[in-house]
């Protein structure tokens, strides 16, 4: 190999390394966003369940109304769905 070929080969390897490093950074950023989305979904679900309980149960009322039982069933079904 001539020195020009060697120099070009070295430059190509450096570009490949930088290209790969960039993809890894993007992959890590996407994974972080996915984790944030999962946490936000869990937080929103817990808040929704708390709000449902608050609306359905007055200070004197211990029993749930039929609409709340249905709504909590929907939330439980939502909870069992896989997060993508």
mmCIF file of the N, C-alpha and C atoms, coordinates in Angstrom:
data_MODEL
# 
_entry.id   MODEL 
# 
loop_
_atom_site.group_PDB 
_atom_site.id 
_atom_site.type_symbol 
_atom_site.label_atom_id 
_atom_site.label_alt_id 
_atom_site.label_comp_id 
_atom_site.label_asym_id 
_atom_site.label_entity_id 
_atom_site.label_seq_id 
_atom_site.pdbx_PDB_ins_code 
_atom_site.Cartn_x 
_atom_site.Cartn_y 
_atom_site.Cartn_z 
_atom_site.occupancy 
_atom_site.B_iso_or_equiv 
_atom_site.pdbx_formal_charge 
_atom_site.auth_seq_id 
_atom_site.auth_comp_id 
_atom_site.auth_asym_id 
_atom_site.auth_atom_id 
_atom_site.pdbx_PDB_model_num 
ATOM 1   N N  . UNK A 1 1  ? 0.830   -1.178 0.000  1.00 0.00 ? 1  UNK A N  1 
ATOM 2   C CA . UNK A 1 1  ? 0.000   0.000  0.000  1.00 0.00 ? 1  UNK A CA 1 
ATOM 3   C C  . UNK A 1 1  ? 0.882   1.252  0.000  1.00 0.00 ? 1  UNK A C  1 
ATOM 4   N N  . UNK A 1 2  ? 0.494   2.157  -0.792 1.00 0.00 ? 2  UNK A N  1 
ATOM 5   C CA . UNK A 1 2  ? 1.249   3.413  -0.814 1.00 0.00 ? 2  UNK A CA 1 
ATOM 6   C C  . UNK A 1 2  ? 0.823   4.266  0.366  1.00 0.00 ? 2  UNK A C  1 
ATOM 7   N N  . UNK A 1 3  ? 1.550   5.315  0.605  1.00 0.00 ? 3  UNK A N  1 
ATOM 8   C CA . UNK A 1 3  ? 1.216   6.186  1.728  1.00 0.00 ? 3  UNK A CA 1 
ATOM 9   C C  . UNK A 1 3  ? -0.120  6.892  1.491  1.00 0.00 ? 3  UNK A C  1 
ATOM 10  N N  . UNK A 1 4  ? -0.452  7.182  0.240  1.00 0.00 ? 4  UNK A N  1 
ATOM 11  C CA . UNK A 1 4  ? -1.736  7.819  -0.068 1.00 0.00 ? 4  UNK A CA 1 
ATOM 12  C C  . UNK A 1 4  ? -2.875  6.847  0.238  1.00 0.00 ? 4  UNK A C  1 
ATOM 13  N N  . UNK A 1 5  ? -2.722  5.596  -0.186 1.00 0.00 ? 5  UNK A N  1 
ATOM 14  C CA . UNK A 1 5  ? -3.751  4.593  0.102  1.00 0.00 ? 5  UNK A CA 1 
ATOM 15  C C  . UNK A 1 5  ? -3.889  4.376  1.607  1.00 0.00 ? 5  UNK A C  1 
ATOM 16  N N  . UNK A 1 6  ? -2.780  4.317  2.274  1.00 0.00 ? 6  UNK A N  1 
ATOM 17  C CA . UNK A 1 6  ? -2.796  4.128  3.716  1.00 0.00 ? 6  UNK A CA 1 
ATOM 18  C C  . UNK A 1 6  ? -3.489  5.305  4.399  1.00 0.00 ? 6  UNK A C  1 
ATOM 19  N N  . UNK A 1 7  ? -3.209  6.501  3.954  1.00 0.00 ? 7  UNK A N  1 
ATOM 20  C CA . UNK A 1 7  ? -3.833  7.695  4.513  1.00 0.00 ? 7  UNK A CA 1 
ATOM 21  C C  . UNK A 1 7  ? -5.341  7.690  4.258  1.00 0.00 ? 7  UNK A C  1 
ATOM 22  N N  . UNK A 1 8  ? -5.729  7.328  3.043  1.00 0.00 ? 8  UNK A N  1 
ATOM 23  C CA . UNK A 1 8  ? -7.158  7.258  2.715  1.00 0.00 ? 8  UNK A CA 1 
ATOM 24  C C  . UNK A 1 8  ? -7.866  6.175  3.530  1.00 0.00 ? 8  UNK A C  1 
ATOM 25  N N  . UNK A 1 9  ? -7.207  5.037  3.701  1.00 0.00 ? 9  UNK A N  1 
ATOM 26  C CA . UNK A 1 9  ? -7.775  3.943  4.485  1.00 0.00 ? 9  UNK A CA 1 
ATOM 27  C C  . UNK A 1 9  ? -7.964  4.376  5.941  1.00 0.00 ? 9  UNK A C  1 
ATOM 28  N N  . UNK A 1 10 ? -6.979  5.079  6.481  1.00 0.00 ? 10 UNK A N  1 
ATOM 29  C CA . UNK A 1 10 ? -7.060  5.563  7.851  1.00 0.00 ? 10 UNK A CA 1 
ATOM 30  C C  . UNK A 1 10 ? -8.190  6.593  7.984  1.00 0.00 ? 10 UNK A C  1 
ATOM 31  N N  . UNK A 1 11 ? -8.313  7.473  7.021  1.00 0.00 ? 11 UNK A N  1 
ATOM 32  C CA . UNK A 1 11 ? -9.383  8.484  7.027  1.00 0.00 ? 11 UNK A CA 1 
ATOM 33  C C  . UNK A 1 11 ? -10.754 7.809  6.952  1.00 0.00 ? 11 UNK A C  1 
ATOM 34  N N  . UNK A 1 12 ? -10.866 6.770  6.118  1.00 0.00 ? 12 UNK A N  1 
ATOM 35  C CA . UNK A 1 12 ? -12.124 6.038  5.984  1.00 0.00 ? 12 UNK A CA 1 
ATOM 36  C C  . UNK A 1 12 ? -12.487 5.352  7.296  1.00 0.00 ? 12 UNK A C  1 
ATOM 37  N N  . UNK A 1 13 ? -11.521 4.747  7.966  1.00 0.00 ? 13 UNK A N  1 
ATOM 38  C CA . UNK A 1 13 ? -11.770 4.101  9.247  1.00 0.00 ? 13 UNK A CA 1 
ATOM 39  C C  . UNK A 1 13 ? -12.225 5.111  10.299 1.00 0.00 ? 13 UNK A C  1 
ATOM 40  N N  . UNK A 1 14 ? -11.650 6.286  10.283 1.00 0.00 ? 14 UNK A N  1 
ATOM 41  C CA . UNK A 1 14 ? -12.027 7.343  11.212 1.00 0.00 ? 14 UNK A CA 1 
ATOM 42  C C  . UNK A 1 14 ? -13.469 7.789  10.944 1.00 0.00 ? 14 UNK A C  1 
ATOM 43  N N  . UNK A 1 15 ? -13.810 7.952  9.677  1.00 0.00 ? 15 UNK A N  1 
ATOM 44  C CA . UNK A 1 15 ? -15.193 8.335  9.320  1.00 0.00 ? 15 UNK A CA 1 
ATOM 45  C C  . UNK A 1 15 ? -16.192 7.258  9.742  1.00 0.00 ? 15 UNK A C  1 
ATOM 46  N N  . UNK A 1 16 ? -15.845 6.000  9.525  1.00 0.00 ? 16 UNK A N  1 
ATOM 47  C CA . UNK A 1 16 ? -16.721 4.904  9.941  1.00 0.00 ? 16 UNK A CA 1 
ATOM 48  C C  . UNK A 1 16 ? -16.927 4.912  11.453 1.00 0.00 ? 16 UNK A C  1 
ATOM 49  N N  . UNK A 1 17 ? -15.852 5.152  12.184 1.00 0.00 ? 17 UNK A N  1 
ATOM 50  C CA . UNK A 1 17 ? -15.930 5.195  13.650 1.00 0.00 ? 17 UNK A CA 1 
ATOM 51  C C  . UNK A 1 17 ? -16.844 6.337  14.102 1.00 0.00 ? 17 UNK A C  1 
ATOM 52  N N  . UNK A 1 18 ? -16.672 7.518  13.524 1.00 0.00 ? 18 UNK A N  1 
ATOM 53  C CA . UNK A 1 18 ? -17.503 8.672  13.886 1.00 0.00 ? 18 UNK A CA 1 
ATOM 54  C C  . UNK A 1 18 ? -18.971 8.432  13.512 1.00 0.00 ? 18 UNK A C  1 
ATOM 55  N N  . UNK A 1 19 ? -19.202 7.832  12.373 1.00 0.00 ? 19 UNK A N  1 
ATOM 56  C CA . UNK A 1 19 ? -20.544 7.510  11.905 1.00 0.00 ? 19 UNK A CA 1 
ATOM 57  C C  . UNK A 1 19 ? -21.228 6.559  12.893 1.00 0.00 ? 19 UNK A C  1 
ATOM 58  N N  . UNK A 1 20 ? -20.506 5.514  13.290 1.00 0.00 ? 20 UNK A N  1 
ATOM 59  C CA . UNK A 1 20 ? -21.026 4.530  14.238 1.00 0.00 ? 20 UNK A CA 1 
ATOM 60  C C  . UNK A 1 20 ? -21.310 5.180  15.600 1.00 0.00 ? 20 UNK A C  1 
ATOM 61  N N  . UNK A 1 21 ? -20.394 6.042  16.048 1.00 0.00 ? 21 UNK A N  1 
ATOM 62  C CA . UNK A 1 21 ? -20.552 6.740  17.313 1.00 0.00 ? 21 UNK A CA 1 
ATOM 63  C C  . UNK A 1 21 ? -21.817 7.611  17.284 1.00 0.00 ? 21 UNK A C  1 
ATOM 64  N N  . UNK A 1 22 ? -22.078 8.278  16.171 1.00 0.00 ? 22 UNK A N  1 
ATOM 65  C CA . UNK A 1 22 ? -23.281 9.092  16.019 1.00 0.00 ? 22 UNK A CA 1 
ATOM 66  C C  . UNK A 1 22 ? -24.539 8.256  16.127 1.00 0.00 ? 22 UNK A C  1 
ATOM 67  N N  . UNK A 1 23 ? -24.550 7.095  15.481 1.00 0.00 ? 23 UNK A N  1 
ATOM 68  C CA . UNK A 1 23 ? -25.717 6.211  15.572 1.00 0.00 ? 23 UNK A CA 1 
ATOM 69  C C  . UNK A 1 23 ? -25.945 5.737  17.004 1.00 0.00 ? 23 UNK A C  1 
ATOM 70  N N  . UNK A 1 24 ? -24.873 5.432  17.714 1.00 0.00 ? 24 UNK A N  1 
ATOM 71  C CA . UNK A 1 24 ? -25.017 5.015  19.113 1.00 0.00 ? 24 UNK A CA 1 
ATOM 72  C C  . UNK A 1 24 ? -25.620 6.131  19.962 1.00 0.00 ? 24 UNK A C  1 
ATOM 73  N N  . UNK A 1 25 ? -25.202 7.365  19.725 1.00 0.00 ? 25 UNK A N  1 
ATOM 74  C CA . UNK A 1 25 ? -25.759 8.498  20.462 1.00 0.00 ? 25 UNK A CA 1 
ATOM 75  C C  . UNK A 1 25 ? -27.252 8.658  20.179 1.00 0.00 ? 25 UNK A C  1 
ATOM 76  N N  . UNK A 1 26 ? -27.634 8.525  18.927 1.00 0.00 ? 26 UNK A N  1 
ATOM 77  C CA . UNK A 1 26 ? -29.051 8.625  18.563 1.00 0.00 ? 26 UNK A CA 1 
ATOM 78  C C  . UNK A 1 26 ? -29.833 7.482  19.211 1.00 0.00 ? 26 UNK A C  1 
ATOM 79  N N  . UNK A 1 27 ? -29.286 6.287  19.171 1.00 0.00 ? 27 UNK A N  1 
ATOM 80  C CA . UNK A 1 27 ? -29.942 5.127  19.781 1.00 0.00 ? 27 UNK A CA 1 
ATOM 81  C C  . UNK A 1 27 ? -30.143 5.348  21.275 1.00 0.00 ? 27 UNK A C  1 
ATOM 82  N N  . UNK A 1 28 ? -29.125 5.847  21.956 1.00 0.00 ? 28 UNK A N  1 
ATOM 83  C CA . UNK A 1 28 ? -29.229 6.116  23.396 1.00 0.00 ? 28 UNK A CA 1 
ATOM 84  C C  . UNK A 1 28 ? -30.281 7.189  23.680 1.00 0.00 ? 28 UNK A C  1 
ATOM 85  N N  . UNK A 1 29 ? -30.338 8.219  22.839 1.00 0.00 ? 29 UNK A N  1 
ATOM 86  C CA . UNK A 1 29 ? -31.328 9.283  23.028 1.00 0.00 ? 29 UNK A CA 1 
ATOM 87  C C  . UNK A 1 29 ? -32.741 8.738  22.851 1.00 0.00 ? 29 UNK A C  1 
ATOM 88  N N  . UNK A 1 30 ? -32.948 7.896  21.865 1.00 0.00 ? 30 UNK A N  1 
ATOM 89  C CA . UNK A 1 30 ? -34.273 7.296  21.638 1.00 0.00 ? 30 UNK A CA 1 
ATOM 90  C C  . UNK A 1 30 ? -34.662 6.415  22.817 1.00 0.00 ? 30 UNK A C  1 
ATOM 91  N N  . UNK A 1 31 ? -33.729 5.653  23.333 1.00 0.00 ? 31 UNK A N  1 
ATOM 92  C CA . UNK A 1 31 ? -33.998 4.796  24.493 1.00 0.00 ? 31 UNK A CA 1 
ATOM 93  C C  . UNK A 1 31 ? -34.369 5.642  25.714 1.00 0.00 ? 31 UNK A C  1 
ATOM 94  N N  . UNK A 1 32 ? -33.672 6.752  25.911 1.00 0.00 ? 32 UNK A N  1 
ATOM 95  C CA . UNK A 1 32 ? -34.002 7.644  27.026 1.00 0.00 ? 32 UNK A CA 1 
ATOM 96  C C  . UNK A 1 32 ? -35.408 8.212  26.876 1.00 0.00 ? 32 UNK A C  1 
ATOM 97  N N  . UNK A 1 33 ? -35.762 8.609  25.666 1.00 0.00 ? 33 UNK A N  1 
ATOM 98  C CA . UNK A 1 33 ? -37.112 9.128  25.424 1.00 0.00 ? 33 UNK A CA 1 
ATOM 99  C C  . UNK A 1 33 ? -38.174 8.061  25.660 1.00 0.00 ? 33 UNK A C  1 
ATOM 100 N N  . UNK A 1 34 ? -37.868 6.826  25.299 1.00 0.00 ? 34 UNK A N  1 
ATOM 101 C CA . UNK A 1 34 ? -38.815 5.729  25.536 1.00 0.00 ? 34 UNK A CA 1 
ATOM 102 C C  . UNK A 1 34 ? -39.030 5.543  27.034 1.00 0.00 ? 34 UNK A C  1 
ATOM 103 N N  . UNK A 1 35 ? -37.943 5.574  27.792 1.00 0.00 ? 35 UNK A N  1 
ATOM 104 C CA . UNK A 1 35 ? -38.054 5.417  29.242 1.00 0.00 ? 35 UNK A CA 1 
ATOM 105 C C  . UNK A 1 35 ? -38.850 6.565  29.859 1.00 0.00 ? 35 UNK A C  1 
ATOM 106 N N  . UNK A 1 36 ? -38.614 7.771  29.397 1.00 0.00 ? 36 UNK A N  1 
ATOM 107 C CA . UNK A 1 36 ? -39.370 8.929  29.890 1.00 0.00 ? 36 UNK A CA 1 
ATOM 108 C C  . UNK A 1 36 ? -40.844 8.766  29.564 1.00 0.00 ? 36 UNK A C  1 
ATOM 109 N N  . UNK A 1 37 ? -41.149 8.305  28.352 1.00 0.00 ? 37 UNK A N  1 
ATOM 110 C CA . UNK A 1 37 ? -42.541 8.074  27.961 1.00 0.00 ? 37 UNK A CA 1 
ATOM 111 C C  . UNK A 1 37 ? -43.210 7.017  28.826 1.00 0.00 ? 37 UNK A C  1 
ATOM 112 N N  . UNK A 1 38 ? -42.480 5.943  29.139 1.00 0.00 ? 38 UNK A N  1 
ATOM 113 C CA . UNK A 1 38 ? -43.031 4.895  30.004 1.00 0.00 ? 38 UNK A CA 1 
ATOM 114 C C  . UNK A 1 38 ? -43.345 5.437  31.398 1.00 0.00 ? 38 UNK A C  1 
ATOM 115 N N  . UNK A 1 39 ? -42.416 6.205  31.940 1.00 0.00 ? 39 UNK A N  1 
ATOM 116 C CA . UNK A 1 39 ? -42.621 6.781  33.275 1.00 0.00 ? 39 UNK A CA 1 
ATOM 117 C C  . UNK A 1 39 ? -43.795 7.749  33.262 1.00 0.00 ? 39 UNK A C  1 
ATOM 118 N N  . UNK A 1 40 ? -43.877 8.565  32.215 1.00 0.00 ? 40 UNK A N  1 
ATOM 119 C CA . UNK A 1 40 ? -44.981 9.527  32.110 1.00 0.00 ? 40 UNK A CA 1 
ATOM 120 C C  . UNK A 1 40 ? -46.320 8.794  31.990 1.00 0.00 ? 40 UNK A C  1 
ATOM 121 N N  . UNK A 1 41 ? -46.358 7.710  31.234 1.00 0.00 ? 41 UNK A N  1 
ATOM 122 C CA . UNK A 1 41 ? -47.596 6.924  31.102 1.00 0.00 ? 41 UNK A CA 1 
ATOM 123 C C  . UNK A 1 41 ? -48.030 6.361  32.452 1.00 0.00 ? 41 UNK A C  1 
ATOM 124 N N  . UNK A 1 42 ? -47.063 5.820  33.202 1.00 0.00 ? 42 UNK A N  1 
ATOM 125 C CA . UNK A 1 42 ? -47.396 5.284  34.520 1.00 0.00 ? 42 UNK A CA 1 
ATOM 126 C C  . UNK A 1 42 ? -47.907 6.383  35.451 1.00 0.00 ? 42 UNK A C  1 
ATOM 127 N N  . UNK A 1 43 ? -47.252 7.524  35.417 1.00 0.00 ? 43 UNK A N  1 
ATOM 128 C CA . UNK A 1 43 ? -47.668 8.648  36.251 1.00 0.00 ? 43 UNK A CA 1 
ATOM 129 C C  . UNK A 1 43 ? -49.084 9.092  35.876 1.00 0.00 ? 43 UNK A C  1 
ATOM 130 N N  . UNK A 1 44 ? -49.352 9.228  34.579 1.00 0.00 ? 44 UNK A N  1 
ATOM 131 C CA . UNK A 1 44 ? -50.683 9.644  34.126 1.00 0.00 ? 44 UNK A CA 1 
ATOM 132 C C  . UNK A 1 44 ? -51.759 8.633  34.506 1.00 0.00 ? 44 UNK A C  1 
ATOM 133 N N  . UNK A 1 45 ? -51.420 7.338  34.423 1.00 0.00 ? 45 UNK A N  1 
ATOM 134 C CA . UNK A 1 45 ? -52.377 6.300  34.795 1.00 0.00 ? 45 UNK A CA 1 
ATOM 135 C C  . UNK A 1 45 ? -52.693 6.386  36.286 1.00 0.00 ? 45 UNK A C  1 
ATOM 136 N N  . UNK A 1 46 ? -51.648 6.546  37.105 1.00 0.00 ? 46 UNK A N  1 
ATOM 137 C CA . UNK A 1 46 ? -51.864 6.649  38.549 1.00 0.00 ? 46 UNK A CA 1 
ATOM 138 C C  . UNK A 1 46 ? -52.681 7.892  38.895 1.00 0.00 ? 46 UNK A C  1 
ATOM 139 N N  . UNK A 1 47 ? -52.406 8.996  38.212 1.00 0.00 ? 47 UNK A N  1 
ATOM 140 C CA . UNK A 1 47 ? -53.160 10.224 38.457 1.00 0.00 ? 47 UNK A CA 1 
ATOM 141 C C  . UNK A 1 47 ? -54.620 10.038 38.036 1.00 0.00 ? 47 UNK A C  1 
ATOM 142 N N  . UNK A 1 48 ? -54.852 9.399  36.911 1.00 0.00 ? 48 UNK A N  1 
ATOM 143 C CA . UNK A 1 48 ? -56.215 9.146  36.445 1.00 0.00 ? 48 UNK A CA 1 
ATOM 144 C C  . UNK A 1 48 ? -56.960 8.274  37.449 1.00 0.00 ? 48 UNK A C  1 
ATOM 145 N N  . UNK A 1 49 ? -56.320 7.226  37.942 1.00 0.00 ? 49 UNK A N  1 
ATOM 146 C CA . UNK A 1 49 ? -56.964 6.358  38.925 1.00 0.00 ? 49 UNK A CA 1 
ATOM 147 C C  . UNK A 1 49 ? -57.280 7.130  40.204 1.00 0.00 ? 49 UNK A C  1 
ATOM 148 N N  . UNK A 1 50 ? -56.365 7.961  40.635 1.00 0.00 ? 50 UNK A N  1 
ATOM 149 C CA . UNK A 1 50 ? -56.593 8.770  41.833 1.00 0.00 ? 50 UNK A CA 1 
ATOM 150 C C  . UNK A 1 50 ? -57.760 9.736  41.611 1.00 0.00 ? 50 UNK A C  1 
ATOM 151 N N  . UNK A 1 51 ? -57.791 10.383 40.441 1.00 0.00 ? 51 UNK A N  1 
ATOM 152 C CA . UNK A 1 51 ? -58.877 11.312 40.130 1.00 0.00 ? 51 UNK A CA 1 
ATOM 153 C C  . UNK A 1 51 ? -60.227 10.591 40.079 1.00 0.00 ? 51 UNK A C  1 
ATOM 154 N N  . UNK A 1 52 ? -60.232 9.388  39.515 1.00 0.00 ? 52 UNK A N  1 
ATOM 155 C CA . UNK A 1 52 ? -61.473 8.608  39.444 1.00 0.00 ? 52 UNK A CA 1 
ATOM 156 C C  . UNK A 1 52 ? -61.959 8.287  40.847 1.00 0.00 ? 52 UNK A C  1 
ATOM 157 N N  . UNK A 1 53 ? -61.043 7.830  41.700 1.00 0.00 ? 53 UNK A N  1 
ATOM 158 C CA . UNK A 1 53 ? -61.436 7.522  43.076 1.00 0.00 ? 53 UNK A CA 1 
ATOM 159 C C  . UNK A 1 53 ? -61.945 8.767  43.804 1.00 0.00 ? 53 UNK A C  1 
ATOM 160 N N  . UNK A 1 54 ? -61.301 9.898  43.564 1.00 0.00 ? 54 UNK A N  1 
ATOM 161 C CA . UNK A 1 54 ? -61.699 11.146 44.214 1.00 0.00 ? 54 UNK A CA 1 
ATOM 162 C C  . UNK A 1 54 ? -63.092 11.578 43.771 1.00 0.00 ? 54 UNK A C  1 
ATOM 163 N N  . UNK A 1 55 ? -63.385 11.458 42.486 1.00 0.00 ? 55 UNK A N  1 
ATOM 164 C CA . UNK A 1 55 ? -64.693 11.856 41.963 1.00 0.00 ? 55 UNK A CA 1 
ATOM 165 C C  . UNK A 1 55 ? -65.778 10.909 42.439 1.00 0.00 ? 55 UNK A C  1 
ATOM 166 N N  . UNK A 1 56 ? -65.478 9.625  42.460 1.00 0.00 ? 56 UNK A N  1 
ATOM 167 C CA . UNK A 1 56 ? -66.500 8.625  42.780 1.00 0.00 ? 56 UNK A CA 1 
ATOM 168 C C  . UNK A 1 56 ? -66.772 8.500  44.270 1.00 0.00 ? 56 UNK A C  1 
ATOM 169 N N  . UNK A 1 57 ? -65.846 8.860  45.086 1.00 0.00 ? 57 UNK A N  1 
ATOM 170 C CA . UNK A 1 57 ? -66.027 8.709  46.531 1.00 0.00 ? 57 UNK A CA 1 
ATOM 171 C C  . UNK A 1 57 ? -66.100 10.081 47.183 1.00 0.00 ? 57 UNK A C  1 
ATOM 172 N N  . UNK A 1 58 ? -67.273 10.382 47.656 1.00 0.00 ? 58 UNK A N  1 
ATOM 173 C CA . UNK A 1 58 ? -67.427 11.625 48.401 1.00 0.00 ? 58 UNK A CA 1 
ATOM 174 C C  . UNK A 1 58 ? -66.951 11.396 49.822 1.00 0.00 ? 58 UNK A C  1 
ATOM 175 N N  . UNK A 1 59 ? -66.953 12.430 50.651 1.00 0.00 ? 59 UNK A N  1 
ATOM 176 C CA . UNK A 1 59 ? -66.488 12.266 52.032 1.00 0.00 ? 59 UNK A CA 1 
ATOM 177 C C  . UNK A 1 59 ? -67.297 11.242 52.817 1.00 0.00 ? 59 UNK A C  1 
ATOM 178 N N  . UNK A 1 60 ? -68.618 11.164 52.586 1.00 0.00 ? 60 UNK A N  1 
ATOM 179 C CA . UNK A 1 60 ? -69.453 10.215 53.333 1.00 0.00 ? 60 UNK A CA 1 
ATOM 180 C C  . UNK A 1 60 ? -69.652 8.913  52.566 1.00 0.00 ? 60 UNK A C  1 
ATOM 181 N N  . UNK A 1 61 ? -69.403 8.955  51.269 1.00 0.00 ? 61 UNK A N  1 
ATOM 182 C CA . UNK A 1 61 ? -69.738 7.810  50.409 1.00 0.00 ? 61 UNK A CA 1 
ATOM 183 C C  . UNK A 1 61 ? -68.573 6.827  50.346 1.00 0.00 ? 61 UNK A C  1 
ATOM 184 N N  . UNK A 1 62 ? -68.825 5.599  50.748 1.00 0.00 ? 62 UNK A N  1 
ATOM 185 C CA . UNK A 1 62 ? -67.787 4.581  50.726 1.00 0.00 ? 62 UNK A CA 1 
ATOM 186 C C  . UNK A 1 62 ? -67.890 3.687  49.501 1.00 0.00 ? 62 UNK A C  1 
ATOM 187 N N  . UNK A 1 63 ? -69.069 3.588  48.915 1.00 0.00 ? 63 UNK A N  1 
ATOM 188 C CA . UNK A 1 63 ? -69.270 2.706  47.772 1.00 0.00 ? 63 UNK A CA 1 
ATOM 189 C C  . UNK A 1 63 ? -68.997 3.450  46.480 1.00 0.00 ? 63 UNK A C  1 
ATOM 190 N N  . UNK A 1 64 ? -68.552 2.714  45.485 1.00 0.00 ? 64 UNK A N  1 
ATOM 191 C CA . UNK A 1 64 ? -68.303 3.312  44.178 1.00 0.00 ? 64 UNK A CA 1 
ATOM 192 C C  . UNK A 1 64 ? -69.582 3.304  43.364 1.00 0.00 ? 64 UNK A C  1 
ATOM 193 N N  . UNK A 1 65 ? -69.723 4.314  42.529 1.00 0.00 ? 65 UNK A N  1 
ATOM 194 C CA . UNK A 1 65 ? -70.862 4.323  41.616 1.00 0.00 ? 65 UNK A CA 1 
ATOM 195 C C  . UNK A 1 65 ? -70.547 3.395  40.442 1.00 0.00 ? 65 UNK A C  1 
ATOM 196 N N  . UNK A 1 66 ? -71.570 3.016  39.694 1.00 0.00 ? 66 UNK A N  1 
ATOM 197 C CA . UNK A 1 66 ? -71.371 2.052  38.604 1.00 0.00 ? 66 UNK A CA 1 
ATOM 198 C C  . UNK A 1 66 ? -70.482 2.619  37.503 1.00 0.00 ? 66 UNK A C  1 
ATOM 199 N N  . UNK A 1 67 ? -70.536 3.938  37.265 1.00 0.00 ? 67 UNK A N  1 
ATOM 200 C CA . UNK A 1 67 ? -69.682 4.506  36.210 1.00 0.00 ? 67 UNK A CA 1 
ATOM 201 C C  . UNK A 1 67 ? -68.214 4.396  36.592 1.00 0.00 ? 67 UNK A C  1 
ATOM 202 N N  . UNK A 1 68 ? -67.906 4.512  37.883 1.00 0.00 ? 68 UNK A N  1 
ATOM 203 C CA . UNK A 1 68 ? -66.513 4.432  38.320 1.00 0.00 ? 68 UNK A CA 1 
ATOM 204 C C  . UNK A 1 68 ? -65.984 3.010  38.243 1.00 0.00 ? 68 UNK A C  1 
ATOM 205 N N  . UNK A 1 69 ? -66.826 2.047  38.538 1.00 0.00 ? 69 UNK A N  1 
ATOM 206 C CA . UNK A 1 69 ? -66.404 0.650  38.430 1.00 0.00 ? 69 UNK A CA 1 
ATOM 207 C C  . UNK A 1 69 ? -66.051 0.351  36.974 1.00 0.00 ? 69 UNK A C  1 
ATOM 208 N N  . UNK A 1 70 ? -66.897 0.825  36.040 1.00 0.00 ? 70 UNK A N  1 
ATOM 209 C CA . UNK A 1 70 ? -66.630 0.635  34.616 1.00 0.00 ? 70 UNK A CA 1 
ATOM 210 C C  . UNK A 1 70 ? -65.348 1.361  34.217 1.00 0.00 ? 70 UNK A C  1 
ATOM 211 N N  . UNK A 1 71 ? -65.170 2.599  34.661 1.00 0.00 ? 71 UNK A N  1 
ATOM 212 C CA . UNK A 1 71 ? -63.991 3.379  34.294 1.00 0.00 ? 71 UNK A CA 1 
ATOM 213 C C  . UNK A 1 71 ? -62.723 2.738  34.835 1.00 0.00 ? 71 UNK A C  1 
ATOM 214 N N  . UNK A 1 72 ? -62.761 2.255  36.068 1.00 0.00 ? 72 UNK A N  1 
ATOM 215 C CA . UNK A 1 72 ? -61.586 1.589  36.618 1.00 0.00 ? 72 UNK A CA 1 
ATOM 216 C C  . UNK A 1 72 ? -61.285 0.294  35.867 1.00 0.00 ? 72 UNK A C  1 
ATOM 217 N N  . UNK A 1 73 ? -62.315 -0.403 35.394 1.00 0.00 ? 73 UNK A N  1 
ATOM 218 C CA . UNK A 1 73 ? -62.095 -1.609 34.593 1.00 0.00 ? 73 UNK A CA 1 
ATOM 219 C C  . UNK A 1 73 ? -61.385 -1.249 33.294 1.00 0.00 ? 73 UNK A C  1 
ATOM 220 N N  . UNK A 1 74 ? -61.761 -0.129 32.688 1.00 0.00 ? 74 UNK A N  1 
ATOM 221 C CA . UNK A 1 74 ? -61.107 0.319  31.458 1.00 0.00 ? 74 UNK A CA 1 
ATOM 222 C C  . UNK A 1 74 ? -59.647 0.672  31.753 1.00 0.00 ? 74 UNK A C  1 
ATOM 223 N N  . UNK A 1 75 ? -59.407 1.353  32.862 1.00 0.00 ? 75 UNK A N  1 
ATOM 224 C CA . UNK A 1 75 ? -58.038 1.716  33.236 1.00 0.00 ? 75 UNK A CA 1 
ATOM 225 C C  . UNK A 1 75 ? -57.218 0.462  33.494 1.00 0.00 ? 75 UNK A C  1 
ATOM 226 N N  . UNK A 1 76 ? -57.781 -0.531 34.155 1.00 0.00 ? 76 UNK A N  1 
ATOM 227 C CA . UNK A 1 76 ? -57.060 -1.778 34.395 1.00 0.00 ? 76 UNK A CA 1 
ATOM 228 C C  . UNK A 1 76 ? -56.740 -2.477 33.082 1.00 0.00 ? 76 UNK A C  1 
ATOM 229 N N  . UNK A 1 77 ? -57.678 -2.456 32.139 1.00 0.00 ? 77 UNK A N  1 
ATOM 230 C CA . UNK A 1 77 ? -57.433 -3.059 30.829 1.00 0.00 ? 77 UNK A CA 1 
ATOM 231 C C  . UNK A 1 77 ? -56.311 -2.303 30.129 1.00 0.00 ? 77 UNK A C  1 
ATOM 232 N N  . UNK A 1 78 ? -56.338 -0.971 30.221 1.00 0.00 ? 78 UNK A N  1 
ATOM 233 C CA . UNK A 1 78 ? -55.274 -0.151 29.639 1.00 0.00 ? 78 UNK A CA 1 
ATOM 234 C C  . UNK A 1 78 ? -53.928 -0.489 30.270 1.00 0.00 ? 78 UNK A C  1 
ATOM 235 N N  . UNK A 1 79 ? -53.951 -0.728 31.567 1.00 0.00 ? 79 UNK A N  1 
ATOM 236 C CA . UNK A 1 79 ? -52.722 -1.035 32.298 1.00 0.00 ? 79 UNK A CA 1 
ATOM 237 C C  . UNK A 1 79 ? -52.116 -2.342 31.824 1.00 0.00 ? 79 UNK A C  1 
ATOM 238 N N  . UNK A 1 80 ? -52.949 -3.289 31.425 1.00 0.00 ? 80 UNK A N  1 
ATOM 239 C CA . UNK A 1 80 ? -52.436 -4.590 31.011 1.00 0.00 ? 80 UNK A CA 1 
ATOM 240 C C  . UNK A 1 80 ? -51.920 -4.589 29.571 1.00 0.00 ? 80 UNK A C  1 
ATOM 241 N N  . UNK A 1 81 ? -52.144 -3.486 28.843 1.00 0.00 ? 81 UNK A N  1 
ATOM 242 C CA . UNK A 1 81 ? -51.672 -3.398 27.471 1.00 0.00 ? 81 UNK A CA 1 
ATOM 243 C C  . UNK A 1 81 ? -50.159 -3.189 27.467 1.00 0.00 ? 81 UNK A C  1 
ATOM 244 N N  . UNK A 1 82 ? -49.445 -3.839 26.541 1.00 0.00 ? 82 UNK A N  1 
ATOM 245 C CA . UNK A 1 82 ? -47.987 -3.661 26.483 1.00 0.00 ? 82 UNK A CA 1 
ATOM 246 C C  . UNK A 1 82 ? -47.635 -2.258 26.014 1.00 0.00 ? 82 UNK A C  1 
ATOM 247 N N  . UNK A 1 83 ? -46.568 -1.711 26.581 1.00 0.00 ? 83 UNK A N  1 
ATOM 248 C CA . UNK A 1 83 ? -46.074 -0.392 26.182 1.00 0.00 ? 83 UNK A CA 1 
ATOM 249 C C  . UNK A 1 83 ? -45.072 -0.596 25.079 1.00 0.00 ? 83 UNK A C  1 
ATOM 250 N N  . UNK A 1 84 ? -45.260 0.104  23.979 1.00 0.00 ? 84 UNK A N  1 
ATOM 251 C CA . UNK A 1 84 ? -44.322 -0.074 22.861 1.00 0.00 ? 84 UNK A CA 1 
ATOM 252 C C  . UNK A 1 84 ? -43.262 0.979  22.824 1.00 0.00 ? 84 UNK A C  1 
# 
